[in-house]
Amino acid sequence: MPKASVKRSIECKKEQLIDLVLDIKSYPEFVPFCLDAKVYKKNIKGDFTFIIADLTIGKGPFKDTYKSDVRFNNKEDSIYVTNLDGPLKHLENKWHFKEENNITVVSFDVDFELKNIFLNKIMTKSFQFGLNKIADSFQKRAEELFKKS
């Protein structure tokens, strides 16, 4: 299964960055290869936010939609995502946010496996590159939205 991790330091408050990651509907505006996003449910219970959402990912003739279960734990400043349906046999990603002096260190770990064995092998070879592009897009978006004047 492809696994990858990335860590970034971004000049903004952790709450701002968490809100950006939880704003799934906006992903098509800035996340590479994200063609569409739909949020079905969003519930807040105490220190937890629960979201069920679809993301359509693709490039060229390849396009697929997968449904995710997104859980934000406010006490731990973490987001945990698993797949519910779609082309993924397995998906687990974790975001963790830690702020010091208006700089948020975000860690993003992804572990996944596609149902299609051939595509899974292709993705394994280029996954770290793709994850870096996604991390770049979140960092750029945060800097655009939250840059100090």
MDAnalysis code that builds the backbone (N, CA, C; Angstrom):
import MDAnalysis as mda
import numpy as np

u = mda.Universe.empty(447, n_residues=149, atom_resindex=np.repeat(np.arange(149), 3), trajectory=True)
u.add_TopologyAttr("name", ["N", "CA", "C"] * 149)
u.add_TopologyAttr("resid", np.arange(1, 150))
u.add_TopologyAttr("resname", ["MET", "PRO", "LYS", "ALA", "SER", "VAL", "LYS", "ARG", "SER", "ILE", "GLU", "CYS", "LYS", "LYS", "GLU", "GLN", "LEU", "ILE", "ASP", "LEU", "VAL", "LEU", "ASP", "ILE", "LYS", "SER", "TYR", "PRO", "GLU", "PHE", "VAL", "PRO", "PHE", "CYS", "LEU", "ASP", "ALA", "LYS", "VAL", "TYR", "LYS", "LYS", "ASN", "ILE", "LYS", "GLY", "ASP", "PHE", "THR", "PHE", "ILE", "ILE", "ALA", "ASP", "LEU", "THR", "ILE", "GLY", "LYS", "GLY", "PRO", "PHE", "LYS", "ASP", "THR", "TYR", "LYS", "SER", "ASP", "VAL", "ARG", "PHE", "ASN", "ASN", "LYS", "GLU", "ASP", "SER", "ILE", "TYR", "VAL", "THR", "ASN", "LEU", "ASP", "GLY", "PRO", "LEU", "LYS", "HIS", "LEU", "GLU", "ASN", "LYS", "TRP", "HIS", "PHE", "LYS", "GLU", "GLU", "ASN", "ASN", "ILE", "THR", "VAL", "VAL", "SER", "PHE", "ASP", "VAL", "ASP", "PHE", "GLU", "LEU", "LYS", "ASN", "ILE", "PHE", "LEU", "ASN", "LYS", "ILE", "MET", "THR", "LYS", "SER", "PHE", "GLN", "PHE", "GLY", "LEU", "ASN", "LYS", "ILE", "ALA", "ASP", "SER", "PHE", "GLN", "LYS", "ARG", "ALA", "GLU", "GLU", "LEU", "PHE", "LYS", "LYS", "SER"])
u.atoms.positions = np.array([
    [0.845, -1.179, 0.000],
    [0.000, 0.000, 0.000],
    [0.888, 1.238, 0.000],
    [0.586, 2.220, -0.847],
    [1.360, 3.449, -0.827],
    [1.154, 4.202, 0.490],
    [2.271, 4.626, 1.062],
    [2.247, 5.442, 2.272],
    [3.166, 6.624, 2.041],
    [2.785, 7.760, 2.580],
    [3.641, 8.929, 2.462],
    [3.293, 9.907, 3.577],
    [4.263, 10.755, 3.887],
    [4.080, 11.777, 4.916],
    [4.693, 13.074, 4.437],
    [4.121, 14.152, 4.931],
    [4.672, 15.463, 4.630],
    [4.440, 16.344, 5.862],
    [5.364, 17.266, 6.080],
    [5.240, 18.200, 7.200],
    [5.572, 19.587, 6.680],
    [4.774, 20.564, 7.079],
    [4.984, 21.947, 6.644],
    [4.811, 22.900, 7.817],
    [5.536, 23.996, 7.778],
    [5.346, 25.096, 8.725],
    [4.707, 26.239, 7.952],
    [3.533, 26.666, 8.407],
    [2.765, 27.674, 7.673],
    [2.449, 28.825, 8.610],
    [2.684, 30.031, 8.130],
    [2.474, 31.216, 8.948],
    [0.990, 31.564, 9.017],
    [0.311, 30.968, 10.002],
    [-1.086, 31.262, 10.281],
    [-1.474, 30.574, 11.586],
    [-2.628, 30.897, 12.087],
    [-3.150, 30.260, 13.297],
    [-3.614, 28.848, 12.954],
    [-3.479, 27.946, 13.910],
    [-3.884, 26.558, 13.634],
    [-5.372, 26.463, 13.345],
    [-6.188, 27.292, 14.001],
    [-7.632, 27.266, 13.741],
    [-7.941, 27.618, 12.297],
    [-7.177, 28.562, 11.738],
    [-7.370, 28.939, 10.334],
    [-7.040, 27.778, 9.403],
    [-5.964, 27.090, 9.695],
    [-5.538, 25.975, 8.852],
    [-6.493, 24.789, 8.979],
    [-6.960, 24.539, 10.185],
    [-7.941, 23.470, 10.396],
    [-9.218, 23.775, 9.617],
    [-9.681, 25.019, 9.703],
    [-10.885, 25.409, 8.953],
    [-10.680, 25.230, 7.453],
    [-9.483, 25.539, 6.964],
    [-9.182, 25.376, 5.540],
    [-9.272, 23.900, 5.138],
    [-8.711, 23.020, 5.948],
    [-8.741, 21.591, 5.629],
    [-10.168, 21.042, 5.718],
    [-10.950, 21.542, 6.661],
    [-12.329, 21.068, 6.815],
    [-13.292, 21.676, 5.799],
    [-12.853, 22.692, 5.052],
    [-13.693, 23.312, 4.026],
    [-13.585, 22.513, 2.721],
    [-14.061, 21.296, 2.777],
    [-13.923, 20.335, 1.687],
    [-14.560, 20.837, 0.392],
    [-15.676, 21.563, 0.498],
    [-16.366, 22.067, -0.707],
    [-15.468, 22.956, -1.556],
    [-14.461, 23.579, -0.938],
    [-13.577, 24.489, -1.671],
    [-12.389, 23.799, -2.337],
    [-12.170, 22.524, -2.089],
    [-11.008, 21.830, -2.645],
    [-10.850, 21.970, -4.157],
    [-11.932, 21.887, -4.940],
    [-11.736, 22.012, -6.397],
    [-11.113, 23.351, -6.812],
    [-11.202, 24.367, -5.971],
    [-10.638, 25.677, -6.292],
    [-9.117, 25.701, -6.216],
    [-8.511, 24.781, -5.434],
    [-7.069, 24.894, -5.250],
    [-6.302, 23.572, -5.137],
    [-6.962, 22.460, -4.925],
    [-6.255, 21.186, -4.770],
    [-6.046, 20.546, -6.144],
    [-4.787, 20.214, -6.485],
    [-4.532, 19.590, -7.787],
    [-5.310, 18.285, -7.947],
    [-5.824, 18.077, -9.123],
    [-6.538, 16.853, -9.508],
    [-7.901, 16.696, -8.842],
    [-8.324, 17.652, -8.012],
    [-9.644, 17.581, -7.390],
    [-10.639, 18.302, -8.301],
    [-11.542, 17.539, -8.885],
    [-12.472, 18.077, -9.873],
    [-13.807, 18.497, -9.265],
    [-14.202, 17.848, -8.157],
    [-15.492, 18.160, -7.531],
    [-15.463, 17.703, -6.079],
    [-16.303, 18.332, -5.272],
    [-16.423, 17.968, -3.861],
    [-17.860, 18.195, -3.416],
    [-18.344, 17.276, -2.617],
    [-19.709, 17.397, -2.113],
    [-19.728, 16.934, -0.657],
    [-20.310, 17.757, 0.203],
    [-20.461, 17.400, 1.618],
    [-21.902, 16.963, 1.824],
    [-22.079, 15.747, 2.338],
    [-23.410, 15.201, 2.595],
    [-23.897, 15.508, 4.002],
    [-23.023, 15.359, 4.958],
    [-23.385, 15.572, 6.356],
    [-22.244, 16.266, 7.069],
    [-22.616, 17.138, 7.999],
    [-21.637, 17.758, 8.890],
    [-22.308, 17.917, 10.238],
    [-21.786, 17.218, 11.242],
    [-22.339, 17.277, 12.597],
    [-21.243, 17.623, 13.578],
    [-21.571, 18.461, 14.528],
    [-20.644, 18.806, 15.604],
    [-21.235, 18.274, 16.896],
    [-20.433, 17.465, 17.597],
    [-20.843, 16.906, 18.889],
    [-19.703, 17.105, 19.858],
    [-19.858, 18.060, 20.760],
    [-18.803, 18.346, 21.731],
    [-17.530, 18.786, 21.037],
    [-16.458, 18.067, 21.293],
    [-15.154, 18.403, 20.719],
    [-14.893, 17.748, 19.368],
    [-15.926, 17.141, 18.787],
    [-15.743, 16.422, 17.529],
    [-16.621, 17.001, 16.426],
    [-16.073, 17.028, 15.208],
    [-16.834, 17.363, 14.009],
    [-16.774, 16.140, 13.108],
    [-17.945, 15.713, 12.632],
    [-18.062, 14.546, 11.766],
    [-18.574, 14.999, 10.404],
    [-17.870, 14.612, 9.344],
    [-18.243, 15.005, 7.982],
    [-18.238, 13.764, 7.094],
    [-19.260, 13.648, 6.252],
    [-19.286, 12.637, 5.190],
    [-19.244, 13.422, 3.881],
    [-18.254, 13.110, 3.035],
    [-18.070, 13.897, 1.814],
    [-17.560, 13.032, 0.669],
    [-17.841, 13.489, -0.552],
    [-17.308, 12.900, -1.779],
    [-16.250, 13.823, -2.353],
    [-15.196, 13.231, -2.881],
    [-14.221, 13.962, -3.691],
    [-14.107, 13.244, -5.023],
    [-14.145, 14.023, -6.093],
    [-13.894, 13.479, -7.423],
    [-12.491, 13.909, -7.814],
    [-11.647, 12.915, -8.053],
    [-10.240, 13.134, -8.359],
    [-9.986, 12.612, -9.766],
    [-9.164, 13.344, -10.525],
    [-8.862, 12.848, -11.853],
    [-7.915, 13.731, -12.615],
    [-7.498, 13.192, -13.735],
    [-6.660, 13.930, -14.672],
    [-6.845, 13.274, -16.029],
    [-7.074, 14.089, -17.019],
    [-7.291, 13.562, -18.362],
    [-8.504, 12.652, -18.377],
    [-8.373, 11.484, -19.003],
    [-9.527, 10.586, -19.106],
    [-9.825, 9.824, -17.807],
    [-8.912, 9.895, -16.838],
    [-9.097, 9.169, -15.584],
    [-9.790, 10.050, -14.551],
    [-10.894, 9.552, -14.017],
    [-11.667, 10.319, -13.042],
    [-12.435, 9.324, -12.184],
    [-12.444, 9.553, -10.876],
    [-13.204, 8.683, -9.991],
    [-13.607, 9.448, -8.740],
    [-14.698, 8.984, -8.125],
    [-15.231, 9.625, -6.926],
    [-15.161, 8.648, -5.767],
    [-14.723, 9.157, -4.631],
    [-14.735, 8.332, -3.434],
    [-15.381, 9.086, -2.277],
    [-16.027, 8.327, -1.430],
    [-16.727, 8.877, -0.264],
    [-15.840, 8.681, 0.963],
    [-15.760, 9.726, 1.801],
    [-14.905, 9.697, 2.983],
    [-15.666, 10.021, 4.254],
    [-15.158, 9.469, 5.325],
    [-15.596, 9.773, 6.683],
    [-14.490, 10.622, 7.301],
    [-14.802, 11.869, 7.628],
    [-13.824, 12.823, 8.146],
    [-14.186, 13.131, 9.597],
    [-13.211, 12.986, 10.491],
    [-13.460, 13.228, 11.918],
    [-12.408, 14.180, 12.464],
    [-12.880, 15.332, 12.928],
    [-11.988, 16.327, 13.532],
    [-12.106, 16.241, 15.045],
    [-10.961, 16.083, 15.711],
    [-10.900, 16.054, 17.168],
    [-10.295, 17.375, 17.628],
    [-11.141, 18.245, 18.183],
    [-10.727, 19.579, 18.591],
    [-9.710, 19.542, 19.736],
    [-9.831, 18.592, 20.630],
    [-8.901, 18.508, 21.770],
    [-7.496, 18.114, 21.319],
    [-7.395, 17.281, 20.297],
    [-6.098, 16.808, 19.830],
    [-5.595, 17.560, 18.595],
    [-6.398, 18.521, 18.097],
    [-6.039, 19.274, 16.885],
    [-5.653, 18.326, 15.756],
    [-6.520, 17.321, 15.533],
    [-6.224, 16.334, 14.504],
    [-7.471, 16.016, 13.684],
    [-7.226, 15.599, 12.454],
    [-8.288, 15.180, 11.535],
    [-7.921, 13.786, 11.051],
    [-8.893, 12.890, 11.114],
    [-8.689, 11.500, 10.706],
    [-9.699, 11.185, 9.604],
    [-9.225, 10.650, 8.477],
    [-10.074, 10.393, 7.319],
    [-9.942, 8.927, 6.906],
    [-11.101, 8.296, 6.665],
    [-11.125, 6.944, 6.110],
    [-12.102, 6.924, 4.938],
    [-11.932, 5.946, 4.049],
    [-12.838, 5.844, 2.901],
    [-14.065, 5.013, 3.260],
    [-15.163, 5.353, 2.626],
    [-16.409, 4.613, 2.792],
    [-16.800, 3.876, 1.520],
    [-16.440, 4.470, 0.355],
    [-16.865, 3.902, -0.914],
    [-15.997, 4.470, -2.030],
    [-15.960, 3.783, -3.151],
    [-15.248, 4.281, -4.317],
    [-14.115, 3.371, -4.730],
    [-13.131, 3.927, -5.461],
    [-12.065, 3.106, -6.043],
    [-10.997, 2.673, -5.040],
    [-11.113, 3.145, -3.811],
    [-10.106, 2.819, -2.815],
    [-10.477, 1.570, -2.038],
    [-9.526, 0.667, -1.944],
    [-9.705, -0.509, -1.112],
    [-9.491, -0.114, 0.359],
    [-8.581, 0.842, 0.550],
    [-8.220, 1.298, 1.889],
    [-7.745, 2.744, 1.807],
    [-8.176, 3.573, 2.742],
    [-7.657, 4.941, 2.877],
    [-7.634, 5.299, 4.340],
    [-6.522, 5.832, 4.746],
    [-6.396, 6.362, 6.090],
    [-5.462, 7.551, 5.986],
    [-5.964, 8.726, 6.305],
    [-5.046, 9.854, 6.383],
    [-5.273, 10.610, 7.672],
    [-4.186, 11.183, 8.142],
    [-4.202, 11.892, 9.422],
    [-3.538, 13.240, 9.246],
    [-4.213, 14.244, 9.756],
    [-3.662, 15.592, 9.810],
    [-3.445, 15.912, 11.289],
    [-2.332, 16.538, 11.608],
    [-2.127, 17.023, 12.972],
    [-1.557, 18.434, 12.896],
    [-2.073, 19.304, 13.764],
    [-1.730, 20.720, 13.728],
    [-1.156, 21.140, 15.080],
    [-0.042, 21.867, 15.050],
    [0.555, 22.383, 16.282],
    [1.034, 23.805, 16.008],
    [0.587, 24.741, 16.838],
    [0.918, 26.155, 16.621],
    [1.901, 26.652, 17.661],
    [2.887, 27.406, 17.170],
    [3.821, 28.120, 18.036],
    [4.137, 29.454, 17.386],
    [3.895, 30.541, 18.113],
    [4.211, 31.891, 17.631],
    [3.621, 32.195, 16.253],
    [2.332, 31.932, 16.081],
    [1.613, 32.190, 14.825],
    [2.131, 31.373, 13.640],
    [2.871, 30.322, 13.908],
    [3.293, 29.399, 12.856],
    [2.718, 28.037, 13.210],
    [2.012, 27.464, 12.261],
    [1.401, 26.156, 12.488],
    [2.197, 25.105, 11.733],
    [2.612, 24.098, 12.479],
    [3.266, 22.947, 11.873],
    [2.170, 21.925, 11.621],
    [2.008, 21.571, 10.359],
    [0.994, 20.587, 9.988],
    [1.691, 19.330, 9.475],
    [1.273, 18.195, 10.020],
    [1.766, 16.894, 9.562],
    [0.618, 16.198, 8.857],
    [0.910, 15.606, 7.719],
    [-0.102, 14.924, 6.939],
    [0.450, 13.567, 6.533],
    [-0.202, 12.505, 7.006],
    [0.212, 11.135, 6.708],
    [-0.905, 10.449, 5.936],
    [-0.543, 9.747, 4.872],
    [-1.526, 9.062, 4.044],
    [-1.095, 7.612, 3.825],
    [-2.071, 6.718, 3.933],
    [-1.876, 5.298, 3.670],
    [-3.105, 4.864, 2.870],
    [-2.904, 4.347, 1.669],
    [-4.057, 3.965, 0.862],
    [-3.720, 2.810, -0.061],
    [-4.761, 2.202, -0.572],
    [-4.623, 1.161, -1.586],
    [-5.818, 1.243, -2.516],
    [-5.540, 1.267, -3.802],
    [-6.605, 1.270, -4.806],
    [-7.084, -0.162, -5.052],
    [-8.328, -0.297, -5.443],
    [-8.863, -1.614, -5.800],
    [-8.191, -2.149, -7.058],
    [-7.851, -1.253, -7.994],
    [-7.206, -1.625, -9.246],
    [-5.704, -1.835, -9.002],
    [-5.238, -3.067, -9.101],
    [-3.849, -3.410, -8.790],
    [-2.862, -2.674, -9.700],
    [-3.172, -2.575, -10.991],
    [-2.300, -1.885, -11.949],
    [-2.141, -0.410, -11.574],
    [-3.266, 0.274, -11.345],
    [-3.197, 1.688, -10.969],
    [-2.509, 1.865, -9.624],
    [-2.699, 0.923, -8.721],
    [-2.062, 0.990, -7.411],
    [-0.533, 0.998, -7.557],
    [-0.001, 0.171, -8.469],
    [1.449, 0.129, -8.700],
    [1.958, 1.450, -9.275],
    [1.198, 2.025, -10.187],
    [1.575, 3.321, -10.774],
    [1.574, 4.401, -9.693],
    [0.524, 4.427, -8.883],
    [0.405, 5.440, -7.830],
    [1.525, 5.314, -6.796],
    [1.938, 4.102, -6.506],
    [3.000, 3.888, -5.520],
    [4.276, 4.612, -5.934],
    [4.588, 4.591, -7.220],
    [5.817, 5.194, -7.708],
    [5.791, 6.723, -7.678],
    [4.615, 7.323, -7.800],
    [4.549, 8.787, -7.893],
    [3.814, 9.435, -6.727],
    [3.514, 8.649, -5.699],
    [2.638, 9.175, -4.660],
    [3.268, 10.280, -3.826],
    [4.531, 10.148, -3.438],
    [5.163, 11.201, -2.631],
    [5.174, 12.521, -3.399],
    [5.440, 12.451, -4.705],
    [5.410, 13.654, -5.544],
    [4.013, 14.284, -5.510],
    [2.973, 13.470, -5.672],
    [1.601, 13.974, -5.650],
    [1.224, 14.550, -4.302],
    [1.654, 13.893, -3.229],
    [1.358, 14.403, -1.882],
    [2.036, 15.750, -1.659],
    [3.261, 15.891, -2.149],
    [3.950, 17.184, -2.028],
    [3.199, 18.280, -2.784],
    [2.665, 17.958, -3.966],
    [1.879, 18.940, -4.728],
    [0.624, 19.351, -3.955],
    [-0.018, 18.388, -3.310],
    [-1.212, 18.690, -2.515],
    [-0.831, 19.565, -1.314],
    [0.243, 19.203, -0.624],
    [0.694, 20.010, 0.520],
    [1.049, 21.430, 0.063],
    [1.712, 21.546, -1.083],
    [2.027, 22.868, -1.638],
    [0.754, 23.681, -1.852],
    [-0.290, 23.027, -2.365],
    [-1.532, 23.746, -2.663],
    [-2.204, 24.249, -1.387],
    [-2.185, 23.455, -0.320],
    [-2.752, 23.910, 0.947],
    [-1.931, 25.052, 1.533],
    [-0.608, 24.938, 1.445],
    [0.242, 26.005, 1.975],
    [0.026, 27.308, 1.204],
    [-0.011, 27.230, -0.111],
    [-0.224, 28.421, -0.941],
    [-1.583, 29.049, -0.642],
    [-2.619, 28.220, -0.524],
    [-3.960, 28.716, -0.231],
    [-3.990, 29.405, 1.134],
    [-3.360, 28.806, 2.139],
    [-3.314, 29.402, 3.478],
    [-2.583, 30.746, 3.437],
    [-1.479, 30.800, 2.721],
    [-0.719, 32.049, 2.629],
    [-1.519, 33.125, 1.921],
    [-2.291, 32.754, 0.899],
    [-3.144, 33.725, 0.197],
    [-4.259, 34.228, 1.099],
    [-4.899, 33.330, 1.852],
    [-6.046, 33.704, 2.666],
    [-5.677, 34.398, 3.970],
    [-4.563, 34.017, 4.575],
    [-4.274, 34.459, 5.930],
    [-3.017, 35.301, 6.064],
    [-2.455, 35.717, 4.943],
    [-1.233, 36.513, 4.982],
    [-1.462, 37.803, 5.760],
    [-0.500, 38.119, 6.605],
    [-0.600, 39.347, 7.415],
    [-0.371, 40.564, 6.522],
    [-1.129, 41.592, 6.805],
    [-0.993, 42.829, 6.020],
    [0.106, 43.705, 6.569],
])
